[in-house]
Amino acid sequence: MICRTPGTESCNERALFERKTVWPPRETVDVSGPGKSPRSEGERLIAAYLRQRRLPWVHEPDIGGRNLDFLAETAVGHVALEVYEPELRLPNGAGAFDYIAAVEGLFAQRKLKQIKAAKSAGLPLILVVGSANSDIPLDLFAMEGLMFGRPGVRFPLDSPDPGADAEWTFLGAGRIQPRLNRGVSALALVRRFNPTQWRLERAWRSQRLLLGDAPNRRAVVELYGRMRAIETELVERGVYDPAAAVARLVILHNPHADHPLDKRFAGPHDDQYGVVELDDGRVVWGCLAFGLSRWEVLGDGER
């Protein structure tokens, strides 16, 4: 994958808000929503995401006769967000399960009406997937499979060495195509992480507290005791907060969108994926930018 360095213009929140912008006229979008509070866990997490980025937003505004979940004002214009929380239940016994089918409801009839309303209003629309109702968190592969077809392997049948010529690809038709769902600007996974966790783990590493180095059960117990003591000390000093949480997005851009999502929409912790043009002219799907990871979240006295 090809990734830009964290902190570049595409994912630097400070640069985004210092840039001079021109807001779209308010009369182009009706933001007179019912004023309801976010209800589901996914909606509350998106509300927290918008608040932490200091983006003005409205919940369930009326857009073309439909109430989309969120309408946010950003430095790159208005952006609509619609949240979907699928139910993925693991089988009670042994067996297979289809984790891509769980997110296909993202393009169910009601969502299609929301997509049409946002498209008619000229708004970039992000379809956000949460994992609060699932036994396991949905991941990047599920979203890519939904967009472009299920991940698989392709190789030429007449190849003398199929293993050497094999390559990863998407099999079958996905829900994002040149003539299908062009009103969707991007799909996204919403995540949360502890921005102080890296300090705790750095302290453990500095003391060489590695479980792999414990030769027996007694050593493991002693190791856990030392790790717990360090954690308690950092909590008391205010260096590590076990309850701290920050929301972030993993954004997958639609290359066929009628209203593309500006890459500068992303916050400092967001990952972005989309179409990448290689030096040899080939166009592939890959990483556009990695957000700041937990290892790089600095405290006020460490900048």
C-alpha positions as CSV (number, residue, x, y, z in Angstrom):
1,M,0.0,0.0,0.0
2,I,1.0,3.6,-0.6
3,C,0.6,5.9,2.4
4,R,1.4,9.5,3.0
5,T,3.3,10.5,6.1
6,P,1.0,11.4,9.1
7,G,0.8,15.1,9.7
8,T,0.8,16.0,6.0
9,E,-1.8,18.5,4.7
10,S,-4.3,15.7,3.9
11,C,-4.6,14.7,7.5
12,N,-3.4,17.7,9.5
13,E,-6.4,19.1,11.4
14,R,-4.7,22.4,12.3
15,A,-3.7,23.1,8.7
16,L,-7.3,22.3,7.7
17,F,-8.9,24.9,9.9
18,E,-6.2,27.6,9.4
19,R,-6.9,27.4,5.6
20,K,-9.1,30.2,4.3
21,T,-12.5,28.7,3.3
22,V,-15.7,29.9,1.7
23,W,-18.8,28.3,3.3
24,P,-21.7,27.4,1.0
25,P,-24.8,29.5,1.4
26,R,-27.1,28.3,4.1
27,E,-30.1,28.5,1.9
28,T,-28.8,25.7,-0.2
29,V,-29.5,23.2,2.6
30,D,-32.5,23.1,5.0
31,V,-31.0,22.4,8.4
32,S,-34.2,22.8,10.3
33,G,-34.2,19.3,11.7
34,P,-36.3,18.0,14.6
35,G,-33.4,18.5,17.0
36,K,-33.5,15.0,18.4
37,S,-30.5,13.6,20.3
38,P,-28.4,10.8,18.8
39,R,-29.9,7.5,20.0
40,S,-27.8,4.5,18.9
41,E,-24.2,3.8,20.0
42,G,-23.0,4.5,16.5
43,E,-24.8,7.9,16.3
44,R,-23.4,8.9,19.7
45,L,-19.9,8.0,18.6
46,I,-20.3,10.1,15.4
47,A,-21.6,13.0,17.5
48,A,-18.5,12.6,19.7
49,Y,-16.3,12.5,16.6
50,L,-17.8,15.8,15.3
51,R,-17.6,17.5,18.8
52,Q,-14.0,16.5,19.3
53,R,-13.1,18.1,15.9
54,R,-15.2,21.2,16.8
55,L,-17.4,20.8,13.7
56,P,-20.8,22.4,13.9
57,W,-23.5,19.7,13.2
58,V,-27.2,19.1,13.2
59,H,-28.9,15.8,14.0
60,E,-31.6,14.6,11.6
61,P,-31.9,17.7,9.4
62,D,-34.6,17.7,6.7
63,I,-32.8,17.3,3.4
64,G,-35.1,16.8,0.4
65,G,-37.8,15.4,2.6
66,R,-35.6,12.9,4.3
67,N,-34.0,13.1,7.7
68,L,-30.3,12.2,7.4
69,D,-28.5,11.4,10.6
70,F,-26.0,14.2,10.6
71,L,-25.2,17.3,8.6
72,A,-21.8,18.8,9.5
73,E,-20.2,22.1,8.5
74,T,-16.6,21.7,7.7
75,A,-13.8,23.7,6.2
76,V,-14.5,22.0,2.9
77,G,-18.3,22.6,2.9
78,H,-21.3,20.7,4.2
79,V,-21.0,16.9,4.6
80,A,-23.9,14.5,5.4
81,L,-23.4,11.4,7.4
82,E,-25.7,8.4,7.7
83,V,-25.1,5.7,10.3
84,Y,-25.8,2.0,10.0
85,E,-25.2,-0.6,12.7
86,P,-25.5,-4.2,11.4
87,E,-26.0,-7.3,13.5
88,L,-23.3,-9.9,13.0
89,R,-23.8,-12.9,15.2
90,L,-21.2,-15.7,15.4
91,P,-22.6,-19.3,15.1
92,N,-23.1,-21.1,18.4
93,G,-21.1,-24.1,17.1
94,A,-18.5,-24.7,14.4
95,G,-19.2,-23.3,11.0
96,A,-18.7,-20.4,8.6
97,F,-20.3,-17.0,8.6
98,D,-20.6,-14.3,6.0
99,Y,-19.4,-11.0,7.5
100,I,-19.8,-9.1,4.2
101,A,-23.5,-9.9,4.1
102,A,-23.9,-8.2,7.4
103,V,-23.2,-4.8,6.0
104,E,-25.3,-5.2,2.8
105,G,-28.1,-3.5,4.6
106,L,-26.1,-0.3,4.2
107,F,-27.8,-0.2,0.7
108,A,-31.3,-1.2,1.8
109,Q,-34.3,0.6,0.5
110,R,-34.4,3.2,3.3
111,K,-30.8,4.0,2.9
112,L,-31.2,4.3,-0.9
113,K,-33.8,7.1,-0.3
114,Q,-31.3,8.9,2.0
115,I,-28.6,8.5,-0.7
116,K,-30.9,10.0,-3.3
117,A,-31.8,13.0,-1.1
118,A,-28.2,13.8,-0.4
119,K,-27.3,13.5,-4.1
120,S,-30.2,15.8,-5.2
121,A,-29.0,18.4,-2.6
122,G,-25.5,18.2,-4.0
123,L,-24.1,17.0,-0.7
124,P,-21.1,14.7,-0.2
125,L,-22.5,11.7,1.8
126,I,-20.6,9.3,4.1
127,L,-22.2,6.0,5.0
128,V,-20.8,5.1,8.4
129,V,-20.8,1.6,9.8
130,G,-20.7,0.9,13.5
131,S,-20.0,-2.4,15.3
132,A,-22.0,-1.9,18.5
133,N,-24.5,-4.6,17.6
134,S,-22.0,-7.2,16.3
135,D,-20.1,-9.9,18.1
136,I,-16.9,-8.9,16.3
137,P,-15.9,-5.5,14.9
138,L,-16.4,-5.1,11.1
139,D,-13.1,-4.4,9.4
140,L,-11.6,-2.9,6.3
141,F,-11.9,-6.2,4.3
142,A,-15.7,-6.3,4.9
143,M,-16.1,-2.8,3.6
144,E,-13.9,-3.3,0.6
145,G,-15.8,-6.5,-0.2
146,L,-19.1,-4.7,0.0
147,M,-17.9,-1.9,-2.3
148,F,-16.1,-3.8,-5.0
149,G,-16.8,-7.5,-4.6
150,R,-15.5,-10.2,-2.3
151,P,-11.7,-10.4,-2.0
152,G,-10.1,-13.3,-3.9
153,V,-7.2,-14.5,-5.9
154,R,-6.8,-14.3,-9.7
155,F,-4.3,-16.2,-11.8
156,P,-4.0,-17.1,-15.5
157,L,-5.1,-20.7,-16.3
158,D,-2.3,-21.1,-18.9
159,S,0.4,-19.9,-16.6
160,P,3.4,-22.3,-16.1
161,D,3.6,-21.0,-12.5
162,P,0.1,-19.9,-11.3
163,G,1.4,-19.3,-7.8
164,A,3.9,-16.7,-9.1
165,D,1.3,-15.0,-11.3
166,A,-1.5,-15.0,-8.7
167,E,-2.7,-11.6,-7.5
168,W,-5.3,-10.3,-5.0
169,T,-8.4,-8.9,-6.6
170,F,-12.1,-8.3,-6.1
171,L,-14.5,-11.1,-7.3
172,G,-18.0,-10.4,-8.5
173,A,-19.9,-7.2,-8.5
174,G,-19.9,-4.9,-5.5
175,R,-22.3,-2.1,-4.5
176,I,-20.0,0.7,-5.8
177,Q,-19.8,0.7,-9.6
178,P,-19.5,3.4,-12.3
179,R,-23.3,3.4,-12.7
180,L,-24.4,2.4,-9.3
181,N,-24.7,4.3,-6.0
182,R,-22.8,7.4,-7.3
183,G,-24.6,9.4,-4.6
184,V,-22.4,7.8,-2.0
185,S,-19.2,9.8,-1.6
186,A,-17.5,7.4,0.9
187,L,-18.0,4.6,3.3
188,A,-16.5,4.7,6.7
189,L,-15.9,2.6,9.8
190,V,-16.2,4.4,13.1
191,R,-13.6,3.4,15.8
192,R,-12.5,4.6,19.2
193,F,-9.1,4.3,20.8
194,N,-7.4,5.5,24.0
195,P,-5.0,8.4,23.2
196,T,-3.0,7.7,26.4
197,Q,-2.5,4.0,25.9
198,W,0.8,4.4,24.1
199,R,2.3,6.0,27.3
200,L,1.5,2.9,29.3
201,E,2.8,0.5,26.7
202,R,6.0,2.6,26.3
203,A,6.6,2.4,30.0
204,W,6.2,-1.4,29.9
205,R,8.6,-1.7,27.0
206,S,11.2,0.5,28.8
207,Q,11.2,-2.0,31.6
208,R,11.4,-4.9,29.2
209,L,8.1,-6.3,30.5
210,L,7.4,-8.9,27.7
211,L,5.3,-11.9,28.3
212,G,7.4,-13.9,25.9
213,D,10.3,-13.6,28.2
214,A,8.5,-15.3,31.1
215,P,9.8,-18.8,31.5
216,N,7.1,-20.2,33.7
217,R,3.8,-19.5,35.4
218,R,5.3,-17.9,38.4
219,A,7.3,-15.5,36.2
220,V,4.1,-14.6,34.4
221,V,2.3,-13.7,37.7
222,E,5.3,-11.6,38.7
223,L,5.4,-9.9,35.4
224,Y,1.7,-9.0,35.5
225,G,2.2,-7.6,39.0
226,R,5.0,-5.3,37.8
227,M,2.9,-4.2,34.8
228,R,-0.1,-3.4,37.1
229,A,2.2,-1.4,39.5
230,I,3.4,0.7,36.6
231,E,-0.1,1.3,35.4
232,T,-1.3,2.4,38.9
233,E,1.6,4.8,39.1
234,L,0.9,6.4,35.7
235,V,-2.8,6.7,36.5
236,E,-1.9,8.5,39.8
237,R,0.4,10.8,38.0
238,G,-2.2,11.6,35.4
239,V,-0.1,10.3,32.6
240,Y,-2.4,7.4,31.7
241,D,-6.2,7.5,31.8
242,P,-7.8,4.1,31.3
243,A,-11.2,5.8,30.6
244,A,-9.9,8.2,27.8
245,A,-11.4,7.6,24.4
246,V,-11.2,9.4,21.1
247,A,-13.3,8.6,18.0
248,R,-11.8,8.1,14.6
249,L,-12.9,7.1,11.1
250,V,-11.5,4.7,8.5
251,I,-12.7,6.4,5.3
252,L,-13.1,4.5,1.9
253,H,-13.6,7.0,-0.9
254,N,-15.9,6.1,-3.8
255,P,-14.0,6.7,-7.0
256,H,-17.2,7.0,-9.0
257,A,-19.0,9.5,-6.7
258,D,-21.0,12.4,-8.3
259,H,-20.1,14.5,-5.2
260,P,-16.6,13.3,-4.1
261,L,-15.6,13.7,-0.4
262,D,-12.7,16.2,-0.2
263,K,-9.7,14.4,1.3
264,R,-9.2,17.4,3.6
265,F,-12.4,16.4,5.5
266,A,-10.4,13.7,7.4
267,G,-9.3,14.5,11.0
268,P,-5.8,13.9,12.4
269,H,-6.6,10.3,13.5
270,D,-8.5,9.1,10.4
271,D,-7.2,6.6,7.8
272,Q,-8.2,7.1,4.2
273,Y,-8.3,4.6,1.3
274,G,-9.0,5.2,-2.3
275,V,-7.7,5.0,-5.9
276,V,-4.0,5.5,-6.2
277,E,-2.1,6.1,-9.4
278,L,1.3,4.4,-9.5
279,D,4.4,5.8,-11.1
280,D,4.0,3.3,-14.0
281,G,0.5,4.6,-14.8
282,R,-1.4,1.8,-13.2
283,V,-4.4,2.7,-11.0
284,V,-4.9,0.6,-7.9
285,W,-6.9,0.6,-4.7
286,G,-4.7,1.5,-1.6
287,C,-4.0,3.7,1.3
288,L,-4.1,7.5,0.8
289,A,-3.2,8.6,4.3
290,F,-2.8,7.1,7.8
291,G,-4.0,9.2,10.7
292,L,-1.8,9.7,13.8
293,S,-1.6,6.4,15.6
294,R,-1.8,6.0,19.4
295,W,2.0,5.9,19.4
296,E,2.1,9.5,18.1
297,V,-0.6,11.2,20.2
298,L,1.5,13.7,22.2
299,G,0.5,15.3,25.5
300,D,0.4,19.1,26.0
301,G,3.9,19.2,27.4
302,E,5.4,17.0,24.7
303,R,4.6,18.8,21.5
